[in-house]
Amino acid sequence: MQTTRRHVVRSSTVALAVAVSLAGCNGNGNGNGSDDTPTPEPSGPEARLDTYLTENDANLYDGSIEDLTGQDEVTILVGAGDDGLAYDPPAARIGVGTTVIWEWTGRGGRHNVNGDPEIDSDFEYTSGELIGDEGHTWSYTFEDGGVALYYCDAHRTVGHHGALIVE
Protein backbone atom coordinates (compact mmCIF):
# COMPACT_ATOMS: atom_id res chain seq x y z
CA MET A 1 0.00 0.00 0.00
CA GLN A 2 1.31 3.38 -0.94
CA THR A 3 1.59 5.96 1.89
CA THR A 4 -0.23 9.11 0.94
CA ARG A 5 -0.49 12.42 2.67
CA ARG A 6 -4.05 11.45 3.72
CA HIS A 7 -2.75 8.28 5.48
CA VAL A 8 -0.07 10.23 7.35
CA VAL A 9 -2.54 12.89 8.50
CA ARG A 10 -5.10 10.26 9.55
CA SER A 11 -2.48 8.21 11.45
CA SER A 12 -1.12 11.30 13.17
CA THR A 13 -4.63 12.40 14.18
CA VAL A 14 -5.49 8.99 15.62
CA ALA A 15 -2.19 8.83 17.53
CA LEU A 16 -2.76 12.31 18.94
CA ALA A 17 -6.33 11.44 20.01
CA VAL A 18 -5.12 8.29 21.79
CA ALA A 19 -2.33 10.20 23.55
CA VAL A 20 -4.71 12.93 24.71
CA SER A 21 -7.28 10.45 26.00
CA LEU A 22 -4.65 8.54 27.96
CA ALA A 23 -3.01 11.64 29.44
CA GLY A 24 -5.46 11.85 32.33
CA CYS A 25 -5.30 8.13 33.17
CA ASN A 26 -2.11 8.08 35.18
CA GLY A 27 -3.23 9.80 38.38
CA ASN A 28 -2.32 13.36 39.10
CA GLY A 29 -0.40 14.06 35.93
CA ASN A 30 3.06 13.95 37.51
CA GLY A 31 3.88 10.65 35.86
CA ASN A 32 4.14 8.56 39.01
CA GLY A 33 0.65 7.07 38.75
CA SER A 34 -0.45 8.25 42.19
CA ASP A 35 -3.11 10.74 43.13
CA ASP A 36 -1.35 12.40 46.07
CA THR A 37 -2.37 15.95 45.21
CA PRO A 38 -3.83 17.37 48.43
CA THR A 39 -7.43 18.48 48.26
CA PRO A 40 -7.52 22.23 48.88
CA GLU A 41 -8.98 23.23 52.23
CA PRO A 42 -12.26 25.11 51.99
CA SER A 43 -11.68 28.81 52.32
CA GLY A 44 -13.73 31.86 53.08
CA PRO A 45 -15.35 32.96 56.31
CA GLU A 46 -18.18 30.40 56.24
CA ALA A 47 -15.73 27.52 55.80
CA ARG A 48 -13.45 28.81 58.58
CA LEU A 49 -16.40 29.16 60.95
CA ASP A 50 -17.77 25.73 60.07
CA THR A 51 -14.39 24.02 60.37
CA TYR A 52 -13.73 25.56 63.79
CA LEU A 53 -17.15 24.72 65.22
CA THR A 54 -17.30 21.25 63.69
CA GLU A 55 -13.77 20.24 64.74
CA ASN A 56 -14.54 21.38 68.30
CA ASP A 57 -17.97 19.71 68.45
CA ALA A 58 -19.56 23.05 69.35
CA ASN A 59 -22.71 22.55 71.39
CA LEU A 60 -25.95 23.66 69.65
CA TYR A 61 -24.14 24.08 66.28
CA ASP A 62 -26.16 22.46 63.50
CA GLY A 63 -24.30 23.90 60.51
CA SER A 64 -26.42 27.03 60.22
CA ILE A 65 -25.29 30.63 60.68
CA GLU A 66 -27.85 33.02 62.15
CA ASP A 67 -28.06 36.28 60.16
CA LEU A 68 -27.97 39.20 62.61
CA THR A 69 -26.69 41.79 60.13
CA GLY A 70 -28.30 45.20 60.22
CA GLN A 71 -28.44 45.35 64.02
CA ASP A 72 -26.31 47.74 66.08
CA GLU A 73 -26.32 45.37 69.07
CA VAL A 74 -26.83 41.62 69.31
CA THR A 75 -27.00 39.38 72.38
CA ILE A 76 -25.41 35.95 72.67
CA LEU A 77 -26.32 33.80 75.65
CA VAL A 78 -23.47 32.29 77.66
CA GLY A 79 -24.42 29.03 79.39
CA ALA A 80 -27.17 28.10 76.95
CA GLY A 81 -28.51 24.67 76.06
CA ASP A 82 -29.84 21.92 78.30
CA ASP A 83 -26.59 21.59 80.23
CA GLY A 84 -25.59 25.28 80.13
CA LEU A 85 -22.44 24.57 78.08
CA ALA A 86 -23.16 26.47 74.88
CA TYR A 87 -23.35 29.90 73.33
CA ASP A 88 -26.67 30.76 71.70
CA PRO A 89 -26.52 31.33 68.85
CA PRO A 90 -23.29 29.37 68.37
CA ALA A 91 -22.76 30.85 64.88
CA ALA A 92 -23.89 34.25 63.63
CA ARG A 93 -23.22 36.82 60.93
CA ILE A 94 -23.02 40.47 62.01
CA GLY A 95 -22.05 43.76 60.42
CA VAL A 96 -18.90 45.78 61.05
CA GLY A 97 -19.52 48.18 63.94
CA THR A 98 -21.91 45.80 65.73
CA THR A 99 -21.60 45.48 69.50
CA VAL A 100 -22.02 41.93 70.72
CA ILE A 101 -23.31 41.56 74.27
CA TRP A 102 -22.65 38.19 75.85
CA GLU A 103 -25.19 37.58 78.61
CA TRP A 104 -24.73 34.86 81.25
CA THR A 105 -27.71 32.56 81.94
CA GLY A 106 -26.42 31.34 85.30
CA ARG A 107 -26.48 27.72 84.08
CA GLY A 108 -23.59 25.31 83.52
CA GLY A 109 -21.17 26.77 86.05
CA ARG A 110 -18.73 29.61 85.54
CA HIS A 111 -17.93 30.79 82.00
CA ASN A 112 -16.00 33.35 80.00
CA VAL A 113 -15.51 34.35 76.36
CA ASN A 114 -12.07 34.16 74.72
CA GLY A 115 -11.20 35.14 71.17
CA ASP A 116 -7.62 34.18 70.50
CA PRO A 117 -5.33 34.28 67.42
CA GLU A 118 -4.03 30.86 68.57
CA ILE A 119 -7.30 29.38 67.30
CA ASP A 120 -7.16 31.35 64.01
CA SER A 121 -9.52 34.10 65.19
CA ASP A 122 -9.07 37.42 63.41
CA PHE A 123 -9.84 39.16 66.71
CA GLU A 124 -8.23 39.01 70.14
CA TYR A 125 -10.51 39.66 73.10
CA THR A 126 -11.44 38.18 76.45
CA SER A 127 -14.18 38.72 78.98
CA GLY A 128 -11.64 37.89 81.67
CA GLU A 129 -12.23 35.68 84.67
CA LEU A 130 -14.82 32.92 84.87
CA ILE A 131 -18.24 34.21 85.97
CA GLY A 132 -21.35 32.25 86.92
CA ASP A 133 -23.80 35.01 87.82
CA GLU A 134 -27.06 35.09 85.88
CA GLY A 135 -27.51 38.43 84.12
CA HIS A 136 -23.79 39.27 83.99
CA THR A 137 -22.89 40.86 80.64
CA TRP A 138 -19.76 41.64 78.72
CA SER A 139 -19.60 43.37 75.35
CA TYR A 140 -17.21 43.87 72.47
CA THR A 141 -17.62 46.05 69.37
CA PHE A 142 -16.28 44.59 66.13
CA GLU A 143 -14.80 47.51 64.18
CA ASP A 144 -13.31 45.44 61.33
CA GLY A 145 -14.43 42.55 59.17
CA GLY A 146 -13.22 39.01 59.73
CA VAL A 147 -13.97 35.79 61.56
CA ALA A 148 -14.29 35.84 65.35
CA LEU A 149 -13.76 32.41 66.90
CA TYR A 150 -14.15 31.99 70.65
CA TYR A 151 -14.53 29.54 73.52
CA CYS A 152 -15.05 29.24 77.27
CA ASP A 153 -11.83 28.42 79.16
CA ALA A 154 -13.58 26.14 81.65
CA HIS A 155 -15.55 24.16 79.07
CA ARG A 156 -13.39 24.28 75.95
CA THR A 157 -12.95 20.50 75.89
CA VAL A 158 -16.70 19.80 76.07
CA GLY A 159 -17.84 21.91 73.11
CA HIS A 160 -18.40 25.40 74.57
CA HIS A 161 -17.37 27.24 71.37
CA GLY A 162 -18.87 29.98 69.23
CA ALA A 163 -18.06 31.96 66.10
CA LEU A 164 -19.07 35.12 64.25
CA ILE A 165 -18.60 36.32 60.71
CA VAL A 166 -18.16 40.11 60.74
CA GLU A 167 -18.86 41.73 57.38
N, C-alpha and C positions, 0 to 999 in steps of 0.2 A: 504494500500500500504506500502510496506516495504521500509524504507529509506536506500539507498545504498550510498556508497562513491561517485558514479557518480551524484546522486541527490544533495548531499551536495555541491559538487564542482560546479555543474551547478547553483544552487541557489545562492551560494556565488558570482559567476562570474556575474550573472544578477544583483544582489544587488549592487555590486561594479560599474558596468557600469551605472546603474541608478544614483548612488550617484555622480559619476564623471561628468555625463552630467548635473546634476542639480547644481553643484558647482558654475558655472559661472552665474547662473540665478538670483542671489540675489544682483545685483548691483556691488559694488566695492570690494566685498570679505571680508568686515569687519563685515558682519553679520547684519548690520542695514538696509539693503535693499535700501540704497541710493547710488547715484553715485556722491559723493561730492569730489572725488579726483581731485585736480586742474590739469588742462592741463599744461604741462611744457611750459614755455616761449621759443620761438625759440632762439637759441644761435648762436654764431659765428659772425664774423664781418659783413657779409651781412645782417643778421637778425637785428643786432644792428643799422646799417645804415638805413635800411628800416623802422624799428620801429620809429626811431627818425624823419626821414623826413616825414613819413606818419602821425604820431601823430601831427606834427606841420604844416601840410598842406603846405609843402615846394613848393614854386612856381617853375614851370618848371619840377618838379620831376614826372617822369612817371613810376617809378619802375625799370628803367635801371641804370646800373653803367658803366660809360665810362671807358674803359681800357686805361690808360695813362702810364702803366708800361714800363720800358726801356728808359724813357726820363730823362735827368738830371734836366731839368726845365720844368714846365708846367704853363700855364696861366689860371686863372679863372677870368671871368669878374664879376665885382661888379656893380650892377645896371642894370642887364640884363632883358630881357623880355619886353613885350609891355609897362608895367607901370614902368619899372626900379626898380622893387622890388624883384630881384632874383639874384642868383649866377649862372653862366653858365660855365661849367656844374654844376648842383646841387649835383651830386654824381659821384665820380671818384675813380679809383684804381690807386695807384702810388707805386713806389718802395722805400725802405728805402734809404735815402740819397738824395731824390729828393727835389729840391727847388720849392716851389709853389709861384708864383707871382700873387697876386690879383691886377687886374687893373680896375680902376674906369672908367665907361662909361660916367659919367656926367649926367645920367638920374635918376629920382626917388628921388632926394633930396640928403641929406648927409647920408653917410653910414660908417660902419666900419666892422671889422671881429673879432669875439670873440670866442675862443675855451676855454671851461670852464669845470672843473671837476664836477661842479654842474649839468651839463646836461649829465653826464656820458662819457664825452670825455676823452680819454687817454692822451690828450695833453692839456697844458695850455698855451695860447698865446693870444695876442690882438694887433690889429693894432693901438689902441689908440683912439684918438678923432674922431668924425664924420667928414668926408671929402666929399665934393661934386664935386671937380675939376676933369674934364675929363683928363685922362692920368695919374692921381696919381697912384703910385704903392706901394705896401708893400709886403715883401716876408718873408717866413719862411721855414727853411730846416728841414725836418722830419728825424731825426737820428735813430729813433727806430720804430719798427712795432707797429701797433695798429689801433684804430678807432679815427679819428679826426672829431668831431662834432662841428659846429659853427653856428653863427647867427649874424645879424646886430642889435645892440642895438635899433636903432630908429624904426626898422620895424619888430621886433621879433614877434609881435602879428598878423602880416599880411602875414606870410609865408616866410620871408627872411631868409632862413636856407640853409645850405649846409653840406656835409659830405664827408670824404675821408677814404678809406681803405688803410693803409700803410703796405706793405708786402715786 
